[in-house]
Amino acid sequence: MKLAERVNRIKPSPTFAAAAKAAAMRAKGIEVISFAQGEPDFDTPENIKEAAYKAIREGITKYTPASGFPDLKDAIIQKFKRDNGLTYDRSQVFASAGAKLIIYNLAQALFQAGDEVIVPAPYWVSYTDIVLLMDATPVVVQTAEARDRPGLPTRPTS
C-alpha cells in the first residue's frame, strides 16, 4: 500500500519515543516516572468504572452527538460559570475525545494549502504535524509568562 505524500511530512512521535525509553528502563528495573503520554499511573477510579458499567447496562452505547451530549455541555457550562465566572451557551461548547481531535477537526475545516498557522510554544508535539497535514506551514511563536502587566491576572510568587 502506498501512503499519501503528506504523511511523509510527519516526523516520528517524540512522545512514543519517550514512552518506549521509559518502558525499556522499567524493564531493566529502573524506577521511572514518565510524563510522555499523559497516562495516569493509577487505575480508573471505581465511581467512574461504575458509571460506565451503568451506562452500558442502560444501553447508552451508541455514537454520541459530534459536539457532545447536551447534559454534558450543560455541566461544562455550569463548571465554568461556578469556578471561573465565565458564561457560555451550548453552541459554544464542544465535548470530544480530546483536545487534539478537536484541533485536528478545526484544522481540517479552517486551514488551506499555503496558509501560515501560528503555533504558540510550548505546544503539544503533534500540533505542528497537524498543520503540515493540512498543507499549511506552522509558524512557531515562543511565549513567556507575563507578570504585573495591566489587564492581565497575576500570580503570587513563592
Backbone as JSON Lines, residues from 0, in Angstrom:
{"i":0,"aa":"M","n":[0.85,-1.17,0.0],"ca":[0.0,0.0,0.0],"c":[0.89,1.23,0.0]}
{"i":1,"aa":"K","n":[0.54,2.18,-0.84],"ca":[1.29,3.42,-0.92],"c":[0.58,4.49,-0.08]}
{"i":2,"aa":"L","n":[1.33,5.12,0.81],"ca":[0.76,6.18,1.65],"c":[0.74,7.5,0.88]}
{"i":3,"aa":"A","n":[-0.17,8.37,1.27],"ca":[-0.24,9.71,0.69],"c":[1.06,10.45,0.98]}
{"i":4,"aa":"E","n":[1.5,11.28,0.05],"ca":[2.76,12.03,0.17],"c":[2.79,12.86,1.45]}
{"i":5,"aa":"R","n":[1.64,13.42,1.84],"ca":[1.63,14.31,3.01],"c":[2.05,13.6,4.29]}
{"i":6,"aa":"V","n":[1.87,12.28,4.35],"ca":[2.26,11.52,5.54],"c":[3.77,11.61,5.76]}
{"i":7,"aa":"N","n":[4.54,11.75,4.69],"ca":[5.99,11.85,4.81],"c":[6.45,13.12,5.5]}
{"i":8,"aa":"R","n":[5.56,14.12,5.64],"ca":[5.91,15.36,6.33],"c":[5.95,15.19,7.84]}
{"i":9,"aa":"I","n":[5.33,14.14,8.31],"ca":[5.23,13.93,9.76],"c":[6.46,13.23,10.28]}
{"i":10,"aa":"K","n":[7.0,13.78,11.36],"ca":[8.18,13.2,12.0],"c":[7.75,12.12,12.99]}
{"i":11,"aa":"P","n":[8.63,11.19,13.29],"ca":[8.28,10.2,14.32],"c":[7.93,10.9,15.64]}
{"i":12,"aa":"S","n":[7.0,10.34,16.35],"ca":[6.5,10.96,17.57],"c":[7.52,10.91,18.7]}
{"i":13,"aa":"P","n":[7.93,12.08,19.2],"ca":[8.82,12.08,20.36],"c":[8.11,11.54,21.61]}
{"i":14,"aa":"T","n":[6.78,11.65,21.63],"ca":[6.01,11.11,22.75],"c":[6.17,9.6,22.84]}
{"i":15,"aa":"F","n":[5.99,8.92,21.7],"ca":[6.14,7.46,21.7],"c":[7.58,7.06,21.96]}
{"i":16,"aa":"A","n":[8.53,7.83,21.45],"ca":[9.95,7.52,21.7],"c":[10.26,7.62,23.19]}
{"i":17,"aa":"A","n":[9.76,8.66,23.85],"ca":[10.0,8.82,25.29],"c":[9.31,7.71,26.08]}
{"i":18,"aa":"A","n":[8.08,7.34,25.67],"ca":[7.36,6.26,26.35],"c":[8.09,4.93,26.18]}
{"i":19,"aa":"A","n":[8.61,4.68,25.0],"ca":[9.35,3.44,24.76],"c":[10.62,3.4,25.6]}
{"i":20,"aa":"K","n":[11.3,4.53,25.71],"ca":[12.52,4.59,26.52],"c":[12.19,4.34,28.0]}
{"i":21,"aa":"A","n":[11.1,4.94,28.48],"ca":[10.69,4.72,29.87],"c":[10.35,3.25,30.11]}
{"i":22,"aa":"A","n":[9.65,2.62,29.15],"ca":[9.3,1.2,29.28],"c":[10.55,0.33,29.3]}
{"i":23,"aa":"A","n":[11.53,0.66,28.45],"ca":[12.78,-0.1,28.42],"c":[13.53,0.04,29.74]}
{"i":24,"aa":"M","n":[13.51,1.23,30.3],"ca":[14.19,1.45,31.59],"c":[13.49,0.66,32.7]}
{"i":25,"aa":"R","n":[12.14,0.67,32.69],"ca":[11.38,-0.11,33.69],"c":[11.7,-1.59,33.57]}
{"i":26,"aa":"A","n":[11.83,-2.07,32.33],"ca":[12.14,-3.48,32.09],"c":[13.5,-3.86,32.68]}
{"i":27,"aa":"K","n":[14.39,-2.88,32.81],"ca":[15.71,-3.1,33.41],"c":[15.69,-2.9,34.92]}
{"i":28,"aa":"G","n":[14.49,-2.64,35.48],"ca":[14.36,-2.47,36.91],"c":[14.61,-1.06,37.4]}
{"i":29,"aa":"I","n":[14.7,-0.11,36.5],"ca":[14.92,1.28,36.88],"c":[13.57,1.92,37.17]}
{"i":30,"aa":"E","n":[13.46,2.61,38.32],"ca":[12.22,3.29,38.67],"c":[12.1,4.56,37.81]}
{"i":31,"aa":"V","n":[10.99,4.68,37.09],"ca":[10.79,5.78,36.15],"c":[9.41,6.4,36.36]}
{"i":32,"aa":"I","n":[9.37,7.7,36.37],"ca":[8.1,8.41,36.3],"c":[8.07,9.05,34.92]}
{"i":33,"aa":"S","n":[7.17,8.57,34.07],"ca":[7.12,9.03,32.69],"c":[6.03,10.08,32.52]}
{"i":34,"aa":"F","n":[6.39,11.18,31.92],"ca":[5.43,12.22,31.56],"c":[5.16,12.2,30.05]}
{"i":35,"aa":"A","n":[5.51,11.12,29.4],"ca":[5.48,11.07,27.94],"c":[4.07,11.14,27.35]}
{"i":36,"aa":"Q","n":[3.2,10.22,27.7],"ca":[1.93,10.11,27.01],"c":[0.74,10.67,27.77]}
{"i":37,"aa":"G","n":[0.95,11.21,28.93],"ca":[-0.17,11.76,29.67],"c":[-1.06,10.7,30.28]}
{"i":38,"aa":"E","n":[-0.57,9.48,30.38],"ca":[-1.34,8.41,31.0],"c":[-1.14,8.46,32.51]}
{"i":39,"aa":"P","n":[-2.21,8.4,33.28],"ca":[-2.03,8.4,34.73],"c":[-1.37,7.1,35.2]}
{"i":40,"aa":"D","n":[-0.75,7.17,36.35],"ca":[-0.1,5.97,36.9],"c":[-1.0,5.26,37.9]}
{"i":41,"aa":"F","n":[-2.3,5.49,37.78],"ca":[-3.27,4.83,38.66],"c":[-4.43,4.34,37.79]}
{"i":42,"aa":"D","n":[-5.16,3.39,38.32],"ca":[-6.29,2.82,37.6],"c":[-7.46,3.81,37.61]}
{"i":43,"aa":"T","n":[-8.39,3.62,36.7],"ca":[-9.59,4.44,36.66],"c":[-10.33,4.28,37.99]}
{"i":44,"aa":"P","n":[-10.72,5.39,38.63],"ca":[-11.44,5.3,39.92],"c":[-12.73,4.49,39.79]}
{"i":45,"aa":"E","n":[-13.08,3.8,40.87],"ca":[-14.23,2.89,40.87],"c":[-15.54,3.59,40.51]}
{"i":46,"aa":"N","n":[-15.75,4.84,40.97],"ca":[-17.01,5.51,40.67],"c":[-17.16,5.77,39.16]}
{"i":47,"aa":"I","n":[-16.05,5.99,38.48],"ca":[-16.1,6.2,37.03],"c":[-16.36,4.87,36.33]}
{"i":48,"aa":"K","n":[-15.71,3.81,36.8],"ca":[-15.98,2.49,36.22],"c":[-17.45,2.12,36.39]}
{"i":49,"aa":"E","n":[-17.99,2.35,37.59],"ca":[-19.39,2.02,37.85],"c":[-20.32,2.83,36.95]}
{"i":50,"aa":"A","n":[-20.01,4.11,36.74],"ca":[-20.83,4.94,35.85],"c":[-20.79,4.4,34.43]}
{"i":51,"aa":"A","n":[-19.63,3.93,33.99],"ca":[-19.51,3.35,32.64],"c":[-20.31,2.06,32.54]}
{"i":52,"aa":"Y","n":[-20.21,1.19,33.56],"ca":[-20.98,-0.06,33.56],"c":[-22.48,0.25,33.52]}
{"i":53,"aa":"K","n":[-22.9,1.23,34.32],"ca":[-24.32,1.61,34.38],"c":[-24.79,2.09,33.01]}
{"i":54,"aa":"A","n":[-24.0,2.92,32.36],"ca":[-24.36,3.43,31.04],"c":[-24.5,2.29,30.04]}
{"i":55,"aa":"I","n":[-23.6,1.34,30.09],"ca":[-23.68,0.18,29.18],"c":[-24.95,-0.62,29.47]}
{"i":56,"aa":"R","n":[-25.22,-0.88,30.75],"ca":[-26.43,-1.64,31.11],"c":[-27.69,-0.91,30.66]}
{"i":57,"aa":"E","n":[-27.66,0.43,30.65],"ca":[-28.83,1.22,30.24],"c":[-28.89,1.44,28.74]}
{"i":58,"aa":"G","n":[-27.96,0.83,28.0],"ca":[-28.0,0.93,26.55],"c":[-27.41,2.21,25.98]}
{"i":59,"aa":"I","n":[-26.65,2.92,26.77],"ca":[-26.01,4.14,26.26],"c":[-24.7,3.7,25.61]}
{"i":60,"aa":"T","n":[-24.85,3.13,24.42],"ca":[-23.72,2.51,23.72],"c":[-23.6,2.96,22.27]}
{"i":61,"aa":"K","n":[-24.36,3.96,21.9],"ca":[-24.36,4.41,20.51],"c":[-23.42,5.61,20.34]}
{"i":62,"aa":"Y","n":[-23.26,6.04,19.11],"ca":[-22.44,7.22,18.86],"c":[-23.01,8.42,19.61]}
{"i":63,"aa":"T","n":[-22.13,9.27,20.06],"ca":[-22.55,10.49,20.73],"c":[-22.75,11.59,19.68]}
{"i":64,"aa":"P","n":[-23.49,12.63,20.02],"ca":[-23.56,13.78,19.12],"c":[-22.13,14.32,18.9]}
{"i":65,"aa":"A","n":[-21.85,14.79,17.71],"ca":[-20.49,15.22,17.36],"c":[-19.92,16.25,18.33]}
{"i":66,"aa":"S","n":[-20.75,17.13,18.85],"ca":[-20.23,18.16,19.76],"c":[-20.46,17.82,21.22]}
{"i":67,"aa":"G","n":[-20.99,16.65,21.52],"ca":[-21.18,16.22,22.9],"c":[-22.65,16.18,23.29]}
{"i":68,"aa":"F","n":[-22.96,15.38,24.31],"ca":[-24.31,15.29,24.83],"c":[-24.73,16.63,25.45]}
{"i":69,"aa":"P","n":[-25.98,17.04,25.26],"ca":[-26.45,18.3,25.84],"c":[-26.25,18.39,27.36]}
{"i":70,"aa":"D","n":[-26.51,17.3,28.1],"ca":[-26.34,17.37,29.55],"c":[-24.87,17.52,29.94]}
{"i":71,"aa":"L","n":[-23.97,16.93,29.17],"ca":[-22.54,17.12,29.42],"c":[-22.15,18.57,29.14]}
{"i":72,"aa":"K","n":[-22.64,19.12,28.04],"ca":[-22.35,20.52,27.72],"c":[-22.87,21.44,28.84]}
{"i":73,"aa":"D","n":[-24.07,21.14,29.35],"ca":[-24.63,21.95,30.45],"c":[-23.75,21.87,31.69]}
{"i":74,"aa":"A","n":[-23.23,20.68,31.98],"ca":[-22.35,20.52,33.14],"c":[-21.06,21.32,32.96]}
{"i":75,"aa":"I","n":[-20.53,21.33,31.75],"ca":[-19.32,22.1,31.46],"c":[-19.61,23.59,31.61]}
{"i":76,"aa":"I","n":[-20.76,24.03,31.09],"ca":[-21.16,25.44,31.21],"c":[-21.25,25.84,32.68]}
{"i":77,"aa":"Q","n":[-21.89,24.99,33.49],"ca":[-22.03,25.29,34.92],"c":[-20.68,25.34,35.63]}
{"i":78,"aa":"K","n":[-19.77,24.43,35.26],"ca":[-18.44,24.4,35.87],"c":[-17.7,25.72,35.61]}
{"i":79,"aa":"F","n":[-17.73,26.18,34.36],"ca":[-17.03,27.42,34.03],"c":[-17.68,28.63,34.69]}
{"i":80,"aa":"K","n":[-19.0,28.62,34.81],"ca":[-19.72,29.7,35.49],"c":[-19.35,29.72,36.97]}
{"i":81,"aa":"R","n":[-19.41,28.55,37.62],"ca":[-19.14,28.42,39.04],"c":[-17.69,28.72,39.38]}
{"i":82,"aa":"D","n":[-16.76,28.1,38.67],"ca":[-15.34,28.18,39.02],"c":[-14.61,29.37,38.43]}
{"i":83,"aa":"N","n":[-15.09,29.87,37.29],"ca":[-14.34,30.9,36.59],"c":[-15.14,32.16,36.29]}
{"i":84,"aa":"G","n":[-16.42,32.16,36.63],"ca":[-17.24,33.33,36.36],"c":[-17.45,33.58,34.87]}
{"i":85,"aa":"L","n":[-17.33,32.54,34.05],"ca":[-17.46,32.66,32.6],"c":[-18.83,32.13,32.17]}
{"i":86,"aa":"T","n":[-19.44,32.79,31.2],"ca":[-20.76,32.4,30.74],"c":[-20.69,31.95,29.28]}
{"i":87,"aa":"Y","n":[-21.2,30.75,29.03],"ca":[-21.24,30.19,27.68],"c":[-22.64,29.65,27.44]}
{"i":88,"aa":"D","n":[-22.97,29.41,26.16],"ca":[-24.18,28.66,25.84],"c":[-23.76,27.39,25.1]}
{"i":89,"aa":"R","n":[-24.7,26.5,24.91],"ca":[-24.38,25.18,24.33],"c":[-23.67,25.27,22.98]}
{"i":90,"aa":"S","n":[-23.99,26.27,22.18],"ca":[-23.39,26.38,20.86],"c":[-21.9,26.69,20.93]}
{"i":91,"aa":"Q","n":[-21.41,27.1,22.09],"ca":[-20.0,27.44,22.26],"c":[-19.19,26.34,22.91]}
{"i":92,"aa":"V","n":[-19.83,25.21,23.23],"ca":[-19.18,24.13,23.96],"c":[-19.12,22.88,23.09]}
{"i":93,"aa":"F","n":[-17.93,22.28,23.01],"ca":[-17.74,21.01,22.32],"c":[-17.08,20.05,23.29]}
{"i":94,"aa":"A","n":[-17.62,18.86,23.4],"ca":[-17.04,17.82,24.24],"c":[-16.61,16.69,23.31]}
{"i":95,"aa":"S","n":[-15.34,16.4,23.3],"ca":[-14.79,15.44,22.35],"c":[-13.9,14.45,23.08]}
{"i":96,"aa":"A","n":[-13.33,13.53,22.3],"ca":[-12.43,12.52,22.85],"c":[-11.09,13.11,23.27]}
{"i":97,"aa":"G","n":[-10.87,14.36,23.02],"ca":[-9.62,15.0,23.43],"c":[-9.39,16.29,22.66]}
{"i":98,"aa":"A","n":[-8.57,17.14,23.22],"ca":[-8.27,18.43,22.59],"c":[-7.61,18.25,21.23]}
{"i":99,"aa":"K","n":[-6.75,17.25,21.12],"ca":[-6.04,17.05,19.86],"c":[-7.02,16.72,18.72]}
{"i":100,"aa":"L","n":[-8.04,15.95,19.0],"ca":[-9.04,15.64,17.98],"c":[-9.79,16.9,17.56]}
{"i":101,"aa":"I","n":[-10.16,17.72,18.51],"ca":[-10.86,18.97,18.18],"c":[-9.95,19.87,17.34]}
{"i":102,"aa":"I","n":[-8.69,19.99,17.73],"ca":[-7.75,20.82,16.97],"c":[-7.58,20.27,15.56]}
{"i":103,"aa":"Y","n":[-7.48,18.96,15.42],"ca":[-7.36,18.36,14.08],"c":[-8.6,18.67,13.24]}
{"i":104,"aa":"N","n":[-9.79,18.5,13.83],"ca":[-11.02,18.78,13.09],"c":[-11.13,20.25,12.69]}
{"i":105,"aa":"L","n":[-10.75,21.15,13.59],"ca":[-10.75,22.58,13.26],"c":[-9.76,22.87,12.13]}
{"i":106,"aa":"A","n":[-8.6,22.23,12.19],"ca":[-7.6,22.43,11.14],"c":[-8.15,21.98,9.79]}
{"i":107,"aa":"Q","n":[-8.85,20.84,9.78],"ca":[-9.46,20.36,8.54],"c":[-10.44,21.39,7.97]}
{"i":108,"aa":"A","n":[-11.17,22.04,8.84],"ca":[-12.2,22.98,8.41],"c":[-11.63,24.36,8.05]}
{"i":109,"aa":"L","n":[-10.52,24.75,8.66],"ca":[-10.06,26.13,8.52],"c":[-8.81,26.35,7.67]}
{"i":110,"aa":"F","n":[-7.87,25.42,7.68],"ca":[-6.57,25.68,7.04],"c":[-6.59,25.32,5.56]}
{"i":111,"aa":"Q","n":[-5.95,26.16,4.78],"ca":[-5.82,25.95,3.34],"c":[-4.35,25.7,3.01]}
{"i":112,"aa":"A","n":[-4.1,25.08,1.88],"ca":[-2.72,24.92,1.41],"c":[-2.09,26.3,1.28]}
{"i":113,"aa":"G","n":[-0.88,26.42,1.82],"ca":[-0.16,27.69,1.75],"c":[-0.4,28.61,2.94]}
{"i":114,"aa":"D","n":[-1.4,28.32,3.77],"ca":[-1.62,29.16,4.96],"c":[-0.44,29.05,5.91]}
{"i":115,"aa":"E","n":[-0.2,30.12,6.65],"ca":[0.75,30.07,7.76],"c":[-0.08,30.06,9.03]}
{"i":116,"aa":"V","n":[0.22,29.13,9.93],"ca":[-0.57,28.94,11.14],"c":[0.33,29.15,12.34]}
{"i":117,"aa":"I","n":[-0.06,30.08,13.2],"ca":[0.72,30.36,14.41],"c":[0.49,29.25,15.42]}
{"i":118,"aa":"V","n":[1.58,28.7,15.93],"ca":[1.53,27.67,16.97],"c":[2.3,28.22,18.16]}
{"i":119,"aa":"P","n":[1.6,28.63,19.22],"ca":[2.31,29.17,20.39],"c":[3.09,28.07,21.11]}
{"i":120,"aa":"A","n":[4.35,28.36,21.42],"ca":[5.21,27.4,22.13],"c":[5.32,27.84,23.58]}
{"i":121,"aa":"P","n":[5.32,26.9,24.5],"ca":[5.37,25.46,24.27],"c":[4.02,24.91,23.78]}
{"i":122,"aa":"Y","n":[4.09,23.81,23.03],"ca":[2.9,23.2,22.45],"c":[3.06,21.68,22.49]}
{"i":123,"aa":"W","n":[1.93,20.99,22.34],"ca":[1.97,19.52,22.28],"c":[2.63,19.12,20.98]}
{"i":124,"aa":"V","n":[3.41,18.06,21.01],"ca":[4.3,17.71,19.9],"c":[3.6,17.51,18.55]}
{"i":125,"aa":"S","n":[2.34,17.14,18.54],"ca":[1.69,16.84,17.27],"c":[1.04,18.07,16.61]}
{"i":126,"aa":"Y","n":[1.0,19.2,17.28],"ca":[0.3,20.36,16.71],"c":[0.93,20.82,15.4]}
{"i":127,"aa":"T","n":[2.25,20.87,15.32],"ca":[2.88,21.29,14.06],"c":[2.63,20.26,12.97]}
{"i":128,"aa":"D","n":[2.6,18.98,13.32],"ca":[2.3,17.94,12.33],"c":[0.88,18.07,11.79]}
{"i":129,"aa":"I","n":[-0.06,18.44,12.65],"ca":[-1.44,18.65,12.2],"c":[-1.47,19.75,11.15]}
{"i":130,"aa":"V","n":[-0.74,20.83,11.4],"ca":[-0.68,21.94,10.44],"c":[-0.08,21.44,9.12]}
{"i":131,"aa":"L","n":[1.0,20.68,9.2],"ca":[1.64,20.16,7.99],"c":[0.71,19.25,7.19]}
{"i":132,"aa":"L","n":[-0.1,18.46,7.89],"ca":[-1.05,17.58,7.19],"c":[-2.07,18.36,6.38]}
{"i":133,"aa":"M","n":[-2.31,19.6,6.73],"ca":[-3.27,20.43,6.02],"c":[-2.61,21.2,4.88]}
{"i":134,"aa":"D","n":[-1.35,20.88,4.56],"ca":[-0.58,21.59,3.53],"c":[-0.33,23.04,3.91]}
{"i":135,"aa":"A","n":[-0.38,23.32,5.19],"ca":[-0.1,24.67,5.69],"c":[1.29,24.66,6.34]}
{"i":136,"aa":"T","n":[1.74,25.84,6.72],"ca":[3.07,25.98,7.31],"c":[2.94,26.41,8.77]}
{"i":137,"aa":"P","n":[3.48,25.61,9.71],"ca":[3.44,26.03,11.11],"c":[4.47,27.14,11.35]}
{"i":138,"aa":"V","n":[4.04,28.18,12.06],"ca":[4.94,29.27,12.46],"c":[4.95,29.25,13.98]}
{"i":139,"aa":"V","n":[6.04,28.72,14.55],"ca":[6.13,28.57,15.99],"c":[6.54,29.91,16.61]}
{"i":140,"aa":"V","n":[5.74,30.36,17.58],"ca":[6.0,31.62,18.27],"c":[6.24,31.3,19.74]}
{"i":141,"aa":"Q","n":[7.44,31.63,20.21],"ca":[7.78,31.38,21.62],"c":[6.96,32.32,22.5]}
{"i":142,"aa":"T","n":[6.47,31.8,23.61],"ca":[5.7,32.6,24.55],"c":[6.41,32.63,25.88]}
{"i":143,"aa":"A","n":[6.03,33.59,26.7],"ca":[6.59,33.7,28.04],"c":[5.47,34.11,28.99]}
{"i":144,"aa":"E","n":[5.61,33.72,30.22],"ca":[4.61,34.09,31.22],"c":[4.72,35.58,31.49]}
{"i":145,"aa":"A","n":[3.59,36.28,31.4],"ca":[3.57,37.72,31.67],"c":[3.18,37.93,33.13]}
{"i":146,"aa":"R","n":[3.86,38.87,33.76],"ca":[3.54,39.2,35.15],"c":[3.43,40.71,35.3]}
{"i":147,"aa":"D","n":[2.52,41.11,36.15],"ca":[2.38,42.51,36.52],"c":[2.17,43.44,35.33]}
{"i":148,"aa":"R","n":[1.42,42.97,34.33],"ca":[1.07,43.82,33.2],"c":[-0.38,44.24,33.37]}
{"i":149,"aa":"P","n":[-0.69,45.5,33.1],"ca":[-2.08,45.94,33.25],"c":[-3.03,45.07,32.44]}
{"i":150,"aa":"G","n":[-4.15,44.7,33.08],"ca":[-5.16,43.91,32.4],"c":[-4.94,42.42,32.43]}
{"i":151,"aa":"L","n":[-3.78,41.96,32.89],"ca":[-3.51,40.54,32.96],"c":[-3.54,40.09,34.4]}
{"i":152,"aa":"P","n":[-4.09,38.91,34.65],"ca":[-4.08,38.39,36.02],"c":[-2.64,38.1,36.45]}
{"i":153,"aa":"T","n":[-2.37,38.26,37.71],"ca":[-1.05,37.96,38.24],"c":[-1.16,36.81,39.21]}
{"i":154,"aa":"R","n":[-0.05,36.12,39.37],"ca":[0.03,35.03,40.33],"c":[1.05,35.41,41.38]}
{"i":155,"aa":"P","n":[0.77,35.1,42.61],"ca":[1.79,35.37,43.63],"c":[3.02,34.5,43.4]}
{"i":156,"aa":"T","n":[4.18,35.04,43.62],"ca":[5.4,34.28,43.5],"c":[5.74,33.69,44.85]}
{"i":157,"aa":"S","n":[6.36,32.53,44.81],"ca":[6.73,31.91,46.1],"c":[8.2,31.6,46.12]}
